[in-house]
Amino acid sequence: MRHLIIGNGPAGVVAAETLRAARPADEIVLLGSEPEPPYSRMAIPYLLEGKVGEAGTYLRKAPGHFEQQRITLRHGRAVALDTAAHSVRLEDGTALSYDRLLLSFGSIPASPPIKGIDLPGVMTCWTMEDARRIAASVKAGSRVIQMGAGFIGCIIMEAIVARGASLTVVEMGERMVPRMMPPGASAMLRARTEARGVRVLTSTRITGIEQTATGLRATTGGGEALEADVIISATGVRPNIGWLAGSGIATAAGVLVDHRLATSVDGVYAAGDCVESEEFGTGLRIVNAVQPDAVDQARIAAMNMAGREARLSGALQMNVLDTFGLVSVSFGQWQGVAGGAQVEREDPEAQKYLRLEFDGDVLVGASSVGHTDHAGVIRGLIQSRVRLGPWKDRLLADPTLLMSAYIDRQQAV
């Protein structure tokens, strides 16, 4: 049997390796649209800081790893899918056949509709080639404007500052990481960012970009002119599903899948950032573009491709962010649920924040800053949906008792 995997990021690589373990005799082809070996986009900030070289971003560093696994690496961009013929057409006209197909092609940067967004000097930070352009352009003393203070924007900031640039971050939301953190936690991240010399403008939108004799000028909705040498667009990503038009694959915001990661077409599966699946605990459909979920989906999809039944319990929203050394996390329904209880503790001086969200006596969401020891416990309590009983009231009185609650409830199961 021939398995074709489109997309060689973390989901694609894990799926290929899972398939090889389950189906030793099958043919496995892993297709990537970039010329580099499979690499991690999340390692790009470390590359820009000089902490790793390009090889340090590779997902598998052992020489000959894919050859030893008998996984064939191919380079090419998929542009059309014929599910009736079991064939994928590439940009160069080549056609690749398959018996089982995994769509794990991920996301592309969402480009805001701003006049001048395509000017030289306006860049995204998503691919290895993007990283090379930024590294060549951002030097000590460079004036950099970054559009977006969401998750992607916040993992780039430290690298830009480390290169000696003067950085201004412009976020159209009312706070930093508005889709990841509640206001109290966000305020703590902003204070940390500004303490490192970064100017942060929230509730602000760039409305136009123009070339000047000395670089670039970005104009805000309030009429302020911001001068820059480089502008980085980090305004989010979206599933790269446009090329699936006419394939019969059902899509909405992303590729629609069931609990087996199967799409609407028999023999075709999907995993990773391109997927729209049911959210853990709510049943709502979401695009959950986080690496841990992508890897879980890849394993389950691959097992089903191999003929072994496996099911996903739901996509758990989770984010882990390091902002100039201050680690923050959010899990599950961190915004809370209707009728639910919550508790919030913050200590700005110690740079610690913790908020828990309950539905009845079940922990369904949490946000924390500076409490790195709680991350695994929070995830465990949310995913197990364990009833806390009297521990709920104890946690409402003191949310830092999470570890004790987790140990007691696990022993009671």
The 8 nearest C-alpha neighbors of each residue, nearest first, counted from 0:
[[1, 25, 26, 98, 2, 99, 24, 97],
 [0, 2, 26, 98, 97, 27, 25, 3],
 [3, 1, 27, 99, 97, 100, 98, 26],
 [2, 4, 28, 100, 97, 27, 29, 101],
 [5, 3, 101, 29, 100, 30, 28, 6],
 [6, 4, 30, 102, 103, 104, 101, 29],
 [5, 7, 104, 103, 31, 11, 30, 8],
 [8, 6, 11, 31, 37, 12, 30, 29],
 [7, 9, 11, 10, 6, 37, 12, 38],
 [8, 10, 12, 11, 13, 294, 7, 39],
 [11, 9, 294, 297, 13, 293, 8, 12],
 [10, 12, 7, 14, 8, 6, 9, 13],
 [11, 13, 15, 9, 14, 10, 7, 8],
 [14, 12, 16, 10, 15, 11, 17, 9],
 [13, 15, 297, 17, 11, 301, 12, 16],
 [16, 14, 18, 12, 13, 17, 11, 19],
 [15, 17, 19, 13, 18, 14, 12, 20],
 [18, 16, 14, 20, 19, 15, 13, 301],
 [19, 17, 21, 15, 16, 20, 301, 22],
 [18, 20, 16, 22, 23, 17, 21, 15],
 [19, 21, 17, 18, 22, 23, 16, 15],
 [20, 22, 18, 19, 23, 17, 305, 302],
 [21, 23, 19, 25, 24, 18, 20, 305],
 [24, 22, 19, 25, 20, 21, 18, 26],
 [23, 25, 22, 26, 19, 0, 21, 27],
 [26, 24, 0, 22, 23, 1, 27, 19],
 [25, 27, 1, 2, 0, 28, 24, 70],
 [28, 26, 2, 70, 1, 3, 71, 25],
 [27, 29, 71, 3, 70, 72, 4, 2],
 [30, 28, 4, 72, 71, 73, 7, 3],
 [29, 31, 73, 5, 6, 74, 4, 72],
 [32, 30, 7, 74, 6, 33, 75, 73],
 [31, 33, 76, 75, 74, 34, 30, 6],
 [34, 32, 31, 35, 74, 75, 76, 36],
 [33, 35, 74, 36, 32, 31, 75, 37],
 [36, 34, 33, 37, 38, 127, 31, 57],
 [35, 37, 38, 57, 34, 33, 58, 31],
 [38, 36, 7, 58, 57, 8, 35, 39],
 [39, 37, 57, 58, 56, 36, 8, 40],
 [38, 40, 41, 42, 56, 58, 57, 8],
 [39, 41, 42, 43, 38, 125, 126, 56],
 [40, 42, 39, 43, 44, 154, 45, 56],
 [43, 41, 40, 45, 56, 39, 44, 46],
 [42, 44, 46, 45, 40, 41, 47, 130],
 [45, 43, 47, 46, 158, 42, 155, 48],
 [46, 44, 48, 50, 43, 42, 47, 51],
 [45, 47, 43, 51, 49, 44, 48, 52],
 [48, 46, 44, 49, 45, 158, 134, 43],
 [49, 47, 158, 45, 46, 50, 161, 44],
 [48, 50, 46, 47, 51, 45, 52, 44],
 [49, 51, 45, 48, 46, 52, 47, 55],
 [52, 50, 46, 55, 49, 45, 53, 56],
 [51, 53, 55, 54, 46, 49, 50, 56],
 [52, 54, 55, 56, 46, 51, 57, 127],
 [55, 53, 56, 57, 52, 60, 51, 38],
 [54, 56, 51, 52, 53, 57, 60, 46],
 [55, 57, 38, 54, 42, 53, 39, 58],
 [58, 56, 38, 54, 59, 55, 37, 60],
 [59, 57, 38, 37, 39, 60, 56, 9],
 [60, 58, 57, 61, 64, 37, 38, 62],
 [59, 61, 57, 62, 58, 54, 64, 55],
 [60, 62, 64, 59, 63, 65, 58, 57],
 [63, 61, 64, 60, 59, 65, 66, 67],
 [62, 64, 66, 65, 67, 61, 68, 60],
 [65, 63, 67, 66, 61, 62, 68, 59],
 [66, 64, 68, 70, 67, 63, 69, 71],
 [65, 67, 69, 63, 68, 64, 70, 71],
 [66, 68, 64, 69, 65, 63, 70, 62],
 [67, 69, 65, 66, 70, 64, 19, 16],
 [70, 68, 66, 67, 65, 71, 27, 26],
 [69, 71, 65, 27, 68, 66, 28, 72],
 [70, 72, 28, 29, 27, 69, 73, 65],
 [73, 71, 29, 30, 28, 70, 74, 65],
 [74, 72, 30, 29, 31, 71, 75, 28],
 [75, 73, 31, 32, 30, 34, 33, 72],
 [76, 74, 32, 31, 89, 77, 73, 30],
 [75, 77, 32, 89, 90, 78, 31, 74],
 [76, 78, 89, 88, 79, 90, 75, 87],
 [79, 77, 242, 89, 90, 88, 76, 80],
 [80, 78, 88, 242, 87, 77, 243, 81],
 [79, 81, 87, 246, 82, 86, 243, 88],
 [82, 80, 86, 84, 83, 246, 85, 87],
 [81, 83, 85, 84, 80, 246, 86, 247],
 [84, 82, 81, 85, 86, 246, 80, 247],
 [83, 85, 86, 82, 81, 96, 87, 80],
 [86, 84, 82, 97, 83, 96, 81, 98],
 [85, 87, 96, 81, 84, 95, 80, 94],
 [88, 86, 80, 95, 94, 79, 81, 96],
 [89, 87, 94, 79, 93, 77, 78, 92],
 [88, 90, 77, 93, 92, 76, 78, 91],
 [89, 91, 76, 92, 78, 77, 88, 75],
 [90, 92, 89, 93, 75, 76, 88, 94],
 [93, 91, 89, 90, 88, 94, 78, 77],
 [92, 94, 89, 91, 88, 95, 90, 87],
 [93, 95, 88, 87, 89, 86, 92, 96],
 [96, 94, 87, 86, 88, 93, 97, 89],
 [95, 97, 86, 85, 87, 94, 98, 3],
 [98, 96, 1, 99, 85, 3, 2, 100],
 [97, 99, 1, 2, 0, 100, 85, 266],
 [100, 98, 2, 266, 97, 267, 3, 304],
 [99, 101, 267, 3, 2, 4, 268, 97],
 [102, 100, 4, 268, 269, 267, 103, 5],
 [101, 103, 269, 5, 104, 268, 4, 270],
 [104, 102, 6, 270, 5, 105, 271, 11],
 [103, 105, 6, 5, 102, 273, 106, 239],
 [106, 104, 272, 273, 103, 238, 271, 239],
 [107, 105, 238, 239, 237, 272, 236, 273],
 [106, 108, 236, 237, 239, 238, 109, 105],
 [109, 107, 236, 235, 110, 237, 106, 125],
 [108, 110, 236, 235, 237, 111, 234, 107],
 [109, 111, 108, 112, 234, 232, 116, 235],
 [110, 112, 113, 109, 234, 116, 232, 114],
 [113, 111, 110, 114, 116, 206, 115, 207],
 [114, 112, 116, 207, 111, 206, 115, 208],
 [113, 115, 207, 116, 208, 112, 206, 209],
 [114, 116, 208, 117, 118, 209, 113, 207],
 [115, 117, 113, 114, 118, 121, 208, 112],
 [118, 116, 115, 121, 119, 114, 122, 120],
 [119, 117, 115, 116, 121, 120, 210, 209],
 [120, 118, 121, 117, 122, 210, 116, 229],
 [119, 121, 229, 122, 118, 230, 228, 215],
 [122, 120, 230, 119, 118, 231, 229, 116],
 [123, 121, 231, 232, 120, 230, 124, 129],
 [122, 124, 232, 231, 125, 129, 233, 121],
 [125, 123, 129, 130, 126, 122, 233, 231],
 [124, 126, 123, 129, 40, 127, 108, 130],
 [127, 125, 129, 128, 124, 130, 40, 43],
 [126, 128, 130, 129, 131, 125, 43, 40],
 [127, 129, 131, 126, 130, 132, 125, 124],
 [130, 128, 126, 132, 124, 127, 131, 125],
 [131, 129, 127, 133, 128, 132, 134, 124],
 [130, 132, 128, 134, 129, 133, 135, 127],
 [133, 131, 129, 135, 130, 134, 136, 128],
 [134, 132, 136, 130, 135, 131, 137, 129],
 [133, 135, 131, 132, 136, 137, 130, 47],
 [136, 134, 132, 133, 137, 131, 138, 130],
 [135, 137, 133, 134, 132, 138, 229, 120],
 [138, 136, 133, 134, 141, 135, 164, 162],
 [139, 137, 141, 162, 140, 164, 163, 136],
 [138, 140, 163, 164, 141, 162, 137, 165],
 [139, 141, 164, 163, 138, 165, 142, 137],
 [142, 140, 164, 138, 139, 137, 165, 143],
 [141, 143, 227, 165, 228, 164, 166, 140],
 [144, 142, 166, 229, 227, 230, 165, 228],
 [145, 143, 230, 167, 166, 168, 231, 227],
 [144, 146, 231, 168, 230, 232, 169, 147],
 [147, 145, 169, 232, 233, 168, 234, 231],
 [146, 148, 234, 170, 233, 152, 149, 169],
 [149, 147, 152, 175, 170, 153, 176, 150],
 [148, 150, 176, 152, 151, 147, 153, 175],
 [149, 151, 153, 152, 176, 154, 148, 320],
 [152, 150, 154, 153, 149, 233, 155, 235],
 [153, 151, 148, 233, 149, 155, 147, 150],
 [152, 154, 150, 156, 155, 151, 148, 149],
 [153, 155, 151, 152, 156, 150, 44, 157],
 [154, 156, 152, 153, 158, 44, 157, 159],
 [157, 155, 159, 153, 158, 154, 160, 152],
 [156, 158, 160, 159, 155, 161, 323, 154],
 [157, 159, 48, 161, 156, 44, 160, 155],
 [160, 158, 156, 162, 161, 157, 164, 155],
 [159, 161, 157, 163, 164, 162, 158, 156],
 [162, 160, 158, 163, 159, 157, 48, 164],
 [161, 163, 159, 160, 164, 139, 138, 158],
 [164, 162, 139, 160, 161, 140, 138, 165],
 [165, 163, 141, 140, 139, 160, 162, 166],
 [164, 166, 142, 143, 141, 140, 163, 160],
 [167, 165, 143, 197, 144, 164, 142, 198],
 [166, 168, 198, 144, 197, 199, 145, 143],
 [167, 169, 145, 199, 144, 146, 200, 198],
 [168, 170, 200, 146, 147, 201, 145, 199],
 [171, 169, 201, 147, 148, 172, 203, 200],
 [170, 172, 202, 203, 204, 201, 173, 169],
 [173, 171, 202, 174, 170, 201, 177, 175],
 [172, 174, 202, 201, 171, 175, 177, 170],
 [175, 173, 172, 177, 201, 185, 176, 182],
 [174, 176, 148, 177, 185, 149, 189, 170],
 [177, 175, 149, 179, 178, 148, 180, 150],
 [178, 176, 175, 179, 174, 180, 172, 149],
 [179, 177, 176, 180, 149, 181, 150, 175],
 [180, 178, 176, 177, 329, 318, 181, 150],
 [179, 181, 185, 177, 176, 184, 178, 366],
 [182, 180, 184, 183, 185, 334, 177, 179],
 [183, 181, 185, 184, 186, 180, 174, 177],
 [184, 182, 186, 185, 181, 187, 345, 352],
 [185, 183, 187, 186, 182, 181, 180, 352],
 [184, 186, 182, 188, 187, 183, 175, 180],
 [187, 185, 189, 183, 184, 188, 182, 190],
 [186, 188, 184, 190, 185, 189, 191, 183],
 [189, 187, 191, 185, 190, 186, 192, 184],
 [188, 190, 192, 186, 191, 187, 193, 185],
 [189, 191, 187, 193, 192, 188, 194, 186],
 [192, 190, 188, 194, 189, 193, 187, 195],
 [193, 191, 189, 195, 194, 190, 197, 188],
 [192, 194, 197, 196, 195, 190, 191, 198],
 [193, 195, 191, 192, 196, 190, 197, 189],
 [196, 194, 193, 192, 197, 191, 323, 160],
 [195, 197, 193, 194, 198, 192, 166, 165],
 [198, 196, 193, 166, 195, 167, 192, 199],
 [197, 199, 167, 193, 168, 166, 196, 200],
 [200, 198, 168, 167, 169, 197, 201, 193],
 [199, 201, 169, 168, 203, 170, 198, 202],
 [200, 202, 170, 203, 173, 174, 171, 172],
 [203, 201, 171, 173, 172, 170, 204, 200],
 [204, 202, 171, 201, 170, 200, 169, 219],
 [203, 205, 171, 219, 220, 206, 170, 202],
 [206, 204, 219, 218, 207, 220, 217, 203],
 [207, 205, 219, 220, 218, 113, 204, 114],
 [206, 208, 114, 218, 113, 217, 205, 115],
 [209, 207, 217, 115, 216, 114, 218, 116],
 [210, 208, 216, 215, 115, 211, 217, 207],
 [209, 211, 215, 214, 216, 212, 208, 118],
 [212, 210, 214, 213, 215, 209, 216, 226],
 [211, 213, 214, 210, 215, 216, 209, 228],
 [214, 212, 211, 215, 228, 210, 227, 226],
 [215, 213, 228, 211, 212, 227, 210, 216],
 [216, 214, 210, 227, 211, 209, 228, 226],
 [215, 217, 226, 209, 225, 208, 227, 224],
 [218, 216, 208, 225, 224, 207, 205, 226],
 [217, 219, 224, 207, 223, 205, 206, 222],
 [220, 218, 205, 222, 221, 223, 206, 204],
 [219, 221, 222, 204, 206, 205, 203, 218],
 [220, 222, 219, 223, 203, 218, 204, 205],
 [221, 223, 219, 220, 218, 224, 206, 205],
 [224, 222, 219, 218, 221, 225, 220, 217],
 [225, 223, 218, 217, 216, 222, 226, 219],
 [224, 226, 217, 216, 218, 223, 227, 219],
 [227, 225, 216, 215, 217, 224, 228, 142],
 [228, 226, 142, 215, 143, 229, 214, 216],
 [227, 229, 214, 142, 215, 143, 141, 120],
 [230, 228, 143, 120, 227, 121, 144, 142],
 [229, 231, 121, 144, 143, 145, 122, 120],
 [232, 230, 145, 122, 123, 121, 146, 233],
 [231, 233, 146, 123, 234, 122, 145, 230],
 [234, 232, 147, 152, 146, 235, 151, 231],
 [233, 235, 147, 232, 146, 109, 236, 110],
 [236, 234, 109, 233, 108, 151, 237, 149],
 [235, 237, 108, 109, 107, 106, 238, 234],
 [236, 238, 106, 107, 109, 239, 108, 235],
 [239, 237, 106, 273, 240, 253, 105, 107],
 [238, 240, 106, 107, 241, 237, 105, 273],
 [239, 241, 238, 242, 243, 253, 273, 254],
 [242, 240, 243, 239, 244, 238, 78, 79],
 [241, 243, 78, 244, 240, 79, 239, 77],
 [244, 242, 241, 246, 240, 80, 79, 245],
 [245, 243, 242, 246, 241, 247, 240, 79],
 [244, 246, 247, 243, 248, 80, 81, 79],
 [247, 245, 248, 243, 244, 80, 81, 82],
 [246, 248, 245, 249, 264, 82, 263, 244],
 [247, 249, 246, 263, 264, 250, 262, 243],
 [250, 248, 263, 255, 247, 254, 262, 251],
 [251, 249, 254, 255, 253, 248, 252, 240],
 [250, 252, 253, 254, 255, 249, 275, 240],
 [251, 253, 250, 275, 238, 254, 286, 237],
 [252, 254, 275, 274, 251, 273, 250, 238],
 [253, 255, 250, 274, 275, 273, 249, 256],
 [256, 254, 275, 250, 249, 262, 253, 276],
 [257, 255, 262, 260, 261, 276, 254, 275],
 [256, 258, 260, 259, 261, 262, 276, 255],
 [257, 259, 311, 310, 260, 256, 312, 261],
 [258, 260, 310, 261, 257, 309, 300, 311],
 [261, 259, 256, 257, 300, 258, 268, 269],
 [262, 260, 268, 256, 259, 257, 267, 269],
 [261, 263, 256, 268, 264, 267, 255, 260],
 [262, 264, 248, 249, 265, 261, 256, 255],
 [265, 263, 262, 267, 248, 266, 247, 82],
 [264, 266, 267, 263, 262, 261, 268, 82],
 [265, 267, 99, 264, 100, 268, 98, 304],
 [266, 268, 100, 265, 264, 262, 101, 99],
 [269, 267, 261, 101, 262, 260, 102, 100],
 [268, 270, 102, 101, 260, 103, 274, 261],
 [271, 269, 103, 296, 297, 274, 293, 102],
 [270, 272, 293, 273, 103, 10, 274, 105],
 [271, 273, 288, 105, 274, 106, 238, 287],
 [274, 272, 238, 105, 253, 271, 106, 254],
 [275, 273, 254, 253, 272, 270, 271, 286],
 [274, 276, 286, 253, 255, 285, 254, 284],
 [277, 275, 284, 285, 256, 274, 255, 278],
 [276, 278, 284, 282, 283, 313, 314, 285],
 [279, 277, 314, 313, 282, 283, 281, 284],
 [278, 280, 313, 314, 315, 281, 277, 282],
 [279, 281, 282, 278, 313, 363, 315, 331],
 [282, 280, 283, 278, 279, 277, 284, 313],
 [283, 281, 277, 278, 280, 284, 279, 313],
 [284, 282, 277, 281, 278, 285, 276, 279],
 [283, 285, 277, 276, 278, 275, 282, 286],
 [286, 284, 275, 276, 287, 278, 277, 283],
 [285, 287, 275, 274, 288, 253, 276, 272],
 [286, 288, 289, 285, 316, 272, 314, 275],
 [289, 287, 272, 286, 290, 271, 293, 292],
 [290, 288, 292, 287, 291, 293, 272, 317],
 [289, 291, 293, 292, 294, 288, 9, 271],
 [292, 290, 294, 293, 289, 295, 317, 296],
 [291, 293, 295, 294, 290, 289, 296, 314],
 [294, 292, 271, 290, 296, 10, 291, 295],
 [293, 295, 297, 10, 291, 296, 292, 290],
 [296, 294, 292, 298, 297, 293, 291, 299],
 [295, 297, 293, 299, 270, 294, 298, 300],
 [298, 296, 14, 294, 10, 300, 270, 295],
 [297, 299, 301, 295, 14, 296, 300, 17],
 [298, 300, 302, 296, 301, 297, 309, 310],
 [301, 299, 297, 303, 260, 302, 298, 296],
 [302, 300, 304, 14, 298, 303, 299, 18],
 [301, 303, 305, 307, 299, 304, 300, 298],
 [302, 304, 306, 307, 305, 300, 308, 301],
 [305, 303, 301, 302, 306, 300, 99, 307],
 [304, 306, 302, 303, 307, 301, 18, 21],
 [307, 305, 303, 304, 308, 302, 301, 21],
 [306, 308, 303, 302, 305, 309, 304, 21],
 [307, 309, 303, 306, 302, 310, 259, 299],
 [310, 308, 299, 303, 259, 302, 307, 311],
 [309, 311, 259, 258, 299, 312, 308, 260],
 [310, 312, 258, 313, 259, 299, 296, 309],
 [313, 311, 310, 279, 258, 314, 277, 278],
 [314, 312, 279, 278, 311, 277, 315, 276],
 [313, 315, 278, 279, 277, 316, 292, 287],
 [316, 314, 279, 331, 278, 317, 313, 292],
 [315, 317, 331, 330, 287, 314, 318, 332],
 [318, 316, 330, 329, 315, 331, 319, 289],
 [317, 319, 329, 328, 320, 330, 316, 179],
 [320, 318, 328, 327, 329, 317, 321, 326],
 [319, 321, 327, 326, 322, 328, 318, 154],
 [320, 322, 326, 325, 324, 323, 327, 319],
 [323, 321, 325, 324, 320, 326, 153, 188],
 [322, 324, 325, 157, 321, 192, 191, 195],
 [323, 325, 322, 321, 326, 191, 157, 320],
 [324, 326, 322, 321, 323, 369, 327, 368],
 [327, 325, 321, 369, 320, 368, 324, 322],
 [326, 328, 368, 320, 367, 319, 369, 321],
 [329, 327, 319, 367, 318, 366, 320, 368],
 [328, 330, 366, 318, 317, 365, 333, 179],
 [331, 329, 317, 365, 364, 316, 333, 332],
 [330, 332, 364, 316, 333, 315, 363, 317],
 [331, 333, 364, 334, 335, 363, 330, 336],
 [332, 334, 364, 365, 335, 331, 330, 366],
 [335, 333, 332, 336, 181, 364, 356, 180],
 [336, 334, 356, 333, 332, 364, 339, 337],
 [337, 335, 339, 338, 358, 334, 332, 356],
 [338, 336, 339, 335, 358, 340, 334, 357],
 [339, 337, 336, 340, 358, 359, 335, 357],
 [338, 340, 358, 336, 357, 337, 359, 335],
 [341, 339, 357, 356, 358, 338, 342, 359],
 [342, 340, 356, 355, 357, 339, 343, 354],
 [341, 343, 355, 395, 354, 344, 356, 340],
 [344, 342, 354, 353, 355, 345, 341, 352],
 [345, 343, 353, 352, 354, 342, 346, 398],
 [346, 344, 352, 351, 347, 353, 343, 183],
 [345, 347, 351, 349, 348, 350, 352, 344],
 [348, 346, 350, 349, 345, 351, 187, 352],
 [347, 349, 350, 346, 351, 345, 187, 352],
 [348, 350, 347, 351, 346, 369, 345, 352],
 [351, 349, 347, 348, 346, 369, 187, 352],
 [352, 350, 369, 346, 368, 349, 345, 347],
 [351, 353, 345, 368, 367, 344, 346, 184],
 [352, 354, 367, 344, 343, 366, 345, 368],
 [353, 355, 343, 366, 365, 342, 367, 344],
 [356, 354, 365, 342, 341, 364, 343, 357],
 [357, 355, 341, 364, 335, 363, 365, 362],
 [358, 356, 362, 340, 339, 363, 361, 359],
 [359, 357, 339, 361, 360, 363, 362, 336],
 [358, 360, 361, 357, 339, 340, 362, 386],
 [359, 361, 387, 386, 391, 358, 388, 357],
 [362, 360, 386, 358, 357, 359, 384, 387],
 [361, 363, 357, 381, 356, 364, 358, 380],
 [364, 362, 381, 357, 332, 356, 331, 361],
 [365, 363, 333, 332, 331, 356, 330, 362],
 [364, 366, 355, 333, 330, 354, 329, 356],
 [367, 365, 329, 354, 328, 353, 333, 180],
 [366, 368, 353, 352, 328, 327, 370, 354],
 [367, 369, 327, 352, 351, 370, 326, 353],
 [368, 370, 351, 326, 371, 325, 327, 350],
 [371, 369, 372, 368, 373, 367, 351, 374],
 [370, 372, 373, 369, 374, 326, 368, 327],
 [371, 373, 370, 374, 375, 376, 369, 402],
 [372, 374, 376, 371, 370, 375, 377, 402],
 [375, 373, 377, 376, 371, 372, 378, 328],
 [376, 374, 378, 377, 373, 379, 372, 371],
 [375, 377, 379, 373, 378, 374, 380, 402],
 [378, 376, 374, 380, 379, 375, 373, 381],
 [377, 379, 375, 381, 376, 380, 382, 374],
 [378, 380, 376, 382, 377, 381, 383, 375],
 [379, 381, 377, 383, 378, 382, 384, 376],
 [382, 380, 384, 378, 363, 362, 379, 383],
 [383, 381, 379, 384, 380, 378, 315, 279],
 [382, 384, 385, 380, 381, 379, 378, 386],
 [385, 383, 381, 382, 361, 380, 386, 362],
 [384, 386, 383, 387, 361, 380, 408, 381],
 [387, 385, 361, 360, 388, 384, 408, 362],
 [386, 388, 390, 360, 391, 361, 385, 389],
 [387, 389, 390, 386, 391, 360, 392, 361],
 [390, 388, 391, 392, 387, 393, 360, 394],
 [389, 391, 393, 387, 388, 392, 394, 404],
 [390, 392, 394, 389, 393, 387, 360, 388],
 [393, 391, 395, 394, 390, 389, 396, 388],
 [394, 392, 390, 396, 391, 395, 397, 389],
 [393, 395, 398, 397, 391, 396, 392, 390],
 [396, 394, 392, 393, 342, 397, 398, 391],
 [395, 397, 393, 394, 392, 398, 342, 391],
 [396, 398, 394, 399, 395, 393, 400, 342],
 [399, 397, 394, 400, 395, 401, 396, 342],
 [398, 400, 401, 397, 394, 402, 353, 373],
 [401, 399, 398, 403, 402, 397, 394, 404],
 [402, 400, 404, 399, 403, 405, 398, 376],
 [401, 403, 405, 404, 400, 406, 376, 373],
 [402, 404, 406, 400, 405, 401, 407, 408],
 [403, 405, 401, 407, 402, 406, 408, 390],
 [406, 404, 402, 408, 403, 407, 409, 401],
 [405, 407, 409, 403, 404, 408, 402, 410],
 [406, 408, 404, 410, 409, 405, 403, 411],
 [409, 407, 411, 405, 410, 406, 404, 412],
 [410, 408, 406, 412, 411, 407, 405, 385],
 [409, 411, 407, 408, 412, 406, 405, 404],
 [410, 412, 408, 409, 407, 406, 405, 385],
 [411, 409, 410, 408, 385, 407, 386, 406]]
